[in-house]
Each structure stands twice: as C-alpha cells, then as structure tokens.
C-alpha cells in the first residue's frame, strides 16, 4: 500500500512540476515576444508608401506612417469582444499614394446591434490624409461560426467576415491588399474604441500559474510524507 501511494504521489508531483515548467517557458516566450515588439516600436517608422514594402513577417510590430485616403470600403470582423460585449473590429481600406496596393486600417471596436441584418453607421472621411499606427496581423482567435469563409454584404461598400482572408478579400475590395493591417494610433481621429494589447504582454499571469502548479506539487509531497510517517508509527504495512 505504501509503495502504491509513493508511486501515485511521484507521478502526480512530476506532472505538476512539468506543468509549472511549461508555464515558465510560456512566460519566457512572451517576454521575448514583448521585447521584440518594444524593439520594433522604437525603430524608425516604416513608410508604407514605398513600393516593395510588403513582407508581413518583416513589418509586424513596426510603427508606420502612410499617406493616402480612405476608400468607401469597410470590412467588419465579427464576434470581437470588449468589456464583455460582442461587436466588430472596423477595417477600412486605405489607398496608398504612389502604390497600386491598398492596406486595411483597423480603426477600432464598435458595438454590434442585436439585429444581425442591420449595418452599423460608420462615418469615413474620404479625404487625403496621413495616418500613423502600428503594423499588425488580424486576430486569429474569436468565435468561428458555420460559413466562416463567407464574405457577407451588409450595405454599399460594407462586408462582414468571421476572419480576415486577404486573398479572398482582394476580389471583394477590387484591389490588391497588403498582407498586413495598420492598428490606428489611439489618439488618431476617425477611429473607434481602441484598446490594443501588445503581443507578449501578460507574462506575470504565467508566473502566477507556475507558482500554483509548484505549490500543488509541494502539497502532494508534504501530504504523502505525513501519511507515510503516520502509517509507519502506527505499524501499518
């Protein structure tokens, strides 16, 4: 009986320690990601008006400036949560001066109407301007519904999607999209709710999880020792 108890305790303790180490590894990965994000944020701005600037992996995380104008084309990314409410992320096509490609600008979050068939009212200034933001890829998470590959028309120049597929949207937008988006700066005009979360943030949460797993492992060891000592004193085999 004592050997069985020790074997189970060893297996459970090893599992808890492994889970704790995994959380520490996740924290280190996030620390590295955040450090790279900060490094790119402190680098010179990327000028999207320059031809050939289109490598998403190389552009990700850099600050950017772009001259051009918004087009009358908006893509609503569905099922995006903010403070417990469901809504959309508003992506508006931005024509870049001097380039044939256009870029989707994430202008922020808006609340979704309970009436799924009603298009939200979104004002978009169609004037030449220079905007600034951070280069980013669209979120991969979120609820994906049946028919998530559909591009649903809501109104003139407005579509609803469950995920941003640049290739699929090219035909809808009527132009070639850059394979990256711009997160509009918080203080920039013509935006909505913007609460951008830096990639790699939240490493402290993983440290907390790791501490919990290590504490559970220590608890198993202590409980096993107490039970074993008590059985030994009582002469229990």
LINHU-V622745 format. One record per pair of residues at least 24 apart in sequence whose ideal C-beta (glycine too) atoms are under 6 Angstrom apart, sorted by the first residue. I is the first residue (numbers start at 1). GAP is how many residues later the second one is. D is the distance in Angstrom with one decimal. If there is no record, write none. Layout:
# LINHU-V622745
i: (I & I)
gap: (GAP & GAP)
d: (D & D)
This chain:
# LINHU-V622745
i: (9 & 9 & 12 & 13 & 13 & 13 & 16 & 16 & 16 & 17 & 19 & 20 & 20 & 20 & 23 & 23 & 23 & 24 & 26 & 27 & 27 & 27 & 30 & 30 & 31 & 33 & 33 & 34 & 34 & 37 & 37 & 37 & 37 & 48 & 49 & 49 & 49 & 54 & 56 & 56 & 59 & 59 & 60 & 62 & 63 & 64 & 64 & 65 & 66 & 66 & 67 & 67 & 68 & 68 & 68 & 68 & 69 & 69 & 70 & 70 & 70 & 71 & 72 & 73 & 73 & 74 & 74 & 75 & 75 & 76 & 78 & 78 & 79 & 79 & 82 & 85 & 86 & 87 & 87 & 88 & 90 & 92 & 93 & 101 & 101 & 102 & 103 & 103 & 104 & 105 & 105 & 106 & 106 & 107 & 107 & 107 & 108 & 108 & 108 & 108 & 109 & 109 & 110 & 119 & 119 & 119 & 125 & 132 & 133 & 133 & 133 & 133 & 134 & 135 & 136 & 136 & 138 & 138)
gap: (211 & 215 & 208 & 204 & 207 & 208 & 197 & 200 & 201 & 200 & 194 & 190 & 193 & 194 & 183 & 186 & 187 & 186 & 180 & 176 & 179 & 180 & 170 & 173 & 172 & 166 & 167 & 166 & 167 & 24 & 161 & 162 & 163 & 48 & 47 & 48 & 49 & 124 & 123 & 124 & 76 & 121 & 75 & 73 & 71 & 69 & 71 & 67 & 30 & 65 & 30 & 63 & 26 & 27 & 28 & 29 & 26 & 59 & 24 & 54 & 56 & 24 & 85 & 84 & 100 & 48 & 84 & 84 & 86 & 84 & 82 & 84 & 63 & 64 & 27 & 26 & 26 & 24 & 25 & 24 & 102 & 32 & 80 & 75 & 77 & 73 & 75 & 79 & 77 & 77 & 79 & 75 & 77 & 77 & 84 & 85 & 83 & 84 & 85 & 86 & 83 & 84 & 82 & 35 & 36 & 39 & 65 & 53 & 49 & 50 & 51 & 52 & 49 & 45 & 45 & 47 & 26 & 43)
d: (5.6 & 4.0 & 5.3 & 4.8 & 4.9 & 5.9 & 4.9 & 4.7 & 3.8 & 5.0 & 4.5 & 4.5 & 3.6 & 4.5 & 4.7 & 4.4 & 3.8 & 4.9 & 4.6 & 4.4 & 3.8 & 5.4 & 4.5 & 4.3 & 5.2 & 5.4 & 3.2 & 3.1 & 5.9 & 4.9 & 5.5 & 5.4 & 5.7 & 5.7 & 5.5 & 5.5 & 5.1 & 5.5 & 4.5 & 4.4 & 4.6 & 5.4 & 6.0 & 5.2 & 5.8 & 6.0 & 5.2 & 5.0 & 5.8 & 5.9 & 4.7 & 4.7 & 5.5 & 4.8 & 4.6 & 4.9 & 5.6 & 5.0 & 5.6 & 5.0 & 5.9 & 5.5 & 4.4 & 5.0 & 5.5 & 5.9 & 4.8 & 5.4 & 5.9 & 4.7 & 5.5 & 5.4 & 5.0 & 4.2 & 4.8 & 5.9 & 5.5 & 4.6 & 4.6 & 5.7 & 5.8 & 5.7 & 5.6 & 4.9 & 5.1 & 5.0 & 4.6 & 5.8 & 4.7 & 4.7 & 5.7 & 5.2 & 5.1 & 5.2 & 4.5 & 5.6 & 4.7 & 3.4 & 4.9 & 4.2 & 5.8 & 4.3 & 5.0 & 4.0 & 3.9 & 5.5 & 5.8 & 5.2 & 4.2 & 5.0 & 4.7 & 5.2 & 4.5 & 5.4 & 5.7 & 4.9 & 3.7 & 5.9)
